[in-house]
Amino acid sequence: MPDKLIKGYREFRLSDFEEQKNLYETLGRSGQSPRVMLISCSDSRVDPTDIFHAYPGEMFVLRNVANIVPRGDVETPTPSTAAALEYAVNILGVKVILVMGHESCGGIEGCLNGIEDGYVGAWIRHLSPARDRILARGLTGKDAQTELELEAVRMSLQNLMSFDFIAQKVRDGELVLQGAYFSIISAKLLMMERTGAFAEVSPTE
């Protein structure tokens, strides 16, 4: 594995870095000023910078299992998610926070299967209220999986508003919260509308 990583680094130096050398130098000397914070799953099949064809410095990315944003009033010994939000909003001054779920999410599947042990169990427990709402509707199998993947995005967007510094900027019109969903199999992107429904984005103009 280290050999593969070194090979990848060398290919990066000969291709992307060489093409974007000036950009990297500017970012390294002047700092970052991304307009977008993107919260997505850690899943290796879903790379947000690839999906949105973003260059270095354009997106401040937070990735975790099942793209979860816990409520701001949830006490945790290591508030990693909250720290990233605070840094993005208060220090970097991002204008958009986009939460993106995805198809075939292992964290969502684990939540539906009732995983409770270990760090993963403790983390996906944040999704329990959303899961219970889905199961109460009688959904099972693939339908339950897909709907919980979407509901997890809605829940995280709601939880973002439990942070006072985020809610204030949203009320002042300085910050926009947006939900999205990506299909791994078809590479389709869906954006969440104000109603909470998700609509496919056309791949062409």
N, C-alpha and C positions, 0 to 999 in steps of 0.2 A: 504493500500500500504506500509506504513513503516514496518509493520509486515513481509511482503513478502521480503522486502529488507534485514531486519535483518536475516530472515531465510536463504536467499541466502548467506549473509556474513558468517554465522555460517557454512554452508555447504562448502564454500570456505576454511575456516580455517581448516576444518576436512579433506579436500581432496586435492585440488590443492596446497594450501599453504604448507601443511604438506609434500607433495611430492617434492616441489620446495623451501623448506625453505632456503637451502644454497644459492640458486640462488638469492632469495629476499635479503638475508643478504649482499651478495656481491654487488648487484646493489645499495642497500641503502648506503653502505659505500664507494664504489668505483665510483659511478656515472654510467651514461649510455653511450654506444658507439654503437648505432644501425648503421647498414650499409645501411638500406633502410628507406626512407621516403615514406609513402603511403598516397595519397590524395583520399578520398572516400566520398560517400554521408552519411549524417547523418541518413539515413533511418534505422529504427530499425531492418529490416529484413536482413541487409547486414553488418555483422561483419567481418571486414578484418582480424582480428587476428584468427578468427575461420576458415575462408576460406583458409588462408595460414598456419594454424596450427602453429602460431608463439608463442614463449615463451616470457615472460616479458623481456623487454630490447632489443628485436630483431628488432622492427619496431617503428619508430617515426610517429605517425598517426595524420593526420589533416582531420577532417570531417566537411563538411558543406552541405547545401542544393544543390544537383545536382553536387557535386564534381567540383565546379567551381574555376578556378584560373584566376582572373582578370589580365589585363595587368599591368605591373609594373609602367607604367606612368599614371595610373588612380588615381586621387587624392581621398582619402577617409579620413574622420576624425579619424577613428580607423582601421588602416591597419593590421588587425589580420592575414590574410592569408600571407601577405608579411613578417610579423614578424616571423611567423612560418617557412617560407621558409629560411629566413636569418639565423635563429637559427639552423635549420637543416643542412644547407650547410656550413655556415661559422664557426659555433661553434662546432657542433657535427661531421661535416665532412662526412655526408652520401655519399655513392657512387652511389646510385640509387634513383631516384624519380619516383614512379609509380602512375599514375592517373587511377583510376578504376571507370568506370560507371557501371550502372546496369539496369536490366530489370524492367519495371513498375515503373519508377522513378516519384514520385509526382511532383518534381520541374520541370522536363521536361514537364510533362503534363500541369502544370500551365503555363509554357511559351507558349506552343502551344495554350492554351485556352485564352491567352491574359491577364493574371493576371498582373495588374500594381500597385495595391494599397499596402500600408503597406511596412514593411521591406522585406517581401518575394518578392513583386513586384519589389522593387528597386534592390534586389540581382539578381533575374533571368533575369533582363534586360541585364545583361552581355551576355546572350545567344542570344539576338535579332539578331545579324548578322548571326549566325549559323541557327537560326530558319528561317530567311528570305531566306537563300540559300536552305533549305529543301523545303519550301513551293513553291519556284520558280520552283522546279522540278515537281510540281504537286502531291506531295505525301500527303496522308491524312490518318487519323485513325491510326491503329497499325503500318503501314509502316512508317508514319511520326514520330511516337513516338520512334520506334526502331532506325531509322536513326539519329534522333536528339540526342538520348542517346549516339550513337557512335560519332557523330560530336562534341558533347560537350567535349568528351575526347580529340579528335584531337585539338579542339580549346584551351583547357587548356594547352596541351603540347606546342602549338605554343606560348601561352602567357607566359609560363615559360621562354622562350628564350628572352623575353623582359626585364628580370631582368639581369643587367650586370654581377652580381656576379655568376649567373647560367650559362649564355652564355659563359663566360670565362672558367669556369671549364669544360663545355661540349667540347669546342674547344681544351682544353688542354688534353682531354681524362681522366679527373679525375671524371667525373660525367656522368651517363647515364640516359636518360629520356625514360620512357616506358609507353605505354598505355595498358589498360586491360578492360575487360567487363565481368560481372558476370550475369548469368541467375538464378534468384531466383527459378523459377519453376523446372528447370532441374539440377541445381547446376553445370552447365557447365561454364568453364572459357575460355575466348578468349583473346589472346594476339595480340596487334597491330603489324603489320609488317611494314617495312620501306615504303612500298607503301601506307600505311594508311588503308589497309584492315585488318580485324580481323580474326584470325584463331584459331580454338578450340584446347585447350591443352588436350592431352590424360590423363585420370584419372589414368592410370597405366603406368609403365615404359615399 
